[in-house]
């Protein structure tokens, strides 16, 4: 059971029991109260346990400074500091700067937290880009399918129009042929 507690803790976080007793006893008690089919399902177990624990930051902020409406620097009581720099095209927001600094602290401090944060952002942008490419591909395929259907419809209309014209020409030929035959008979009758 202690391994579950360890998996739920991060270097800058502590998990405290909101009930009575130590966390290990609470986990054992909760597991025994869960339906048998969910006891080995880690997601169900975590969902069942999360209301019973509270995540508390294991650090306190000592000072917050803003520089040139672009940089936020947060110093923590343990002597560590983190900073967040606003991008050139972004609008500076103090709350966002502080949030990014705290997130970097949670992720391991200025150096390691920045690496992790940047990696997470890159991964997020890769996911966004992949979704955009997928959406563009879907739109391209839909446009291609639409063009293909329009081309088929156009060809079908042209074929129907050719058949209609051919039918009219056949009727004209039949009328002319009938008219020719009638004229021939009339001439034969006139000769007799």
Secondary structure as UniProt FT lines:
FT   HELIX           2..7
FT   TURN            11..12
FT   STRAND          13..17
FT   HELIX           23..33
FT   HELIX           36..38
FT   TURN            39..40
FT   HELIX           42..50
FT   TURN            51..52
FT   STRAND          53..57
FT   STRAND          61..67
FT   TURN            68..70
FT   STRAND          71..76
FT   TURN            77..78
FT   STRAND          81..85
FT   TURN            88..89
FT   HELIX           94..106
FT   TURN            107..108
FT   HELIX           110..191
//
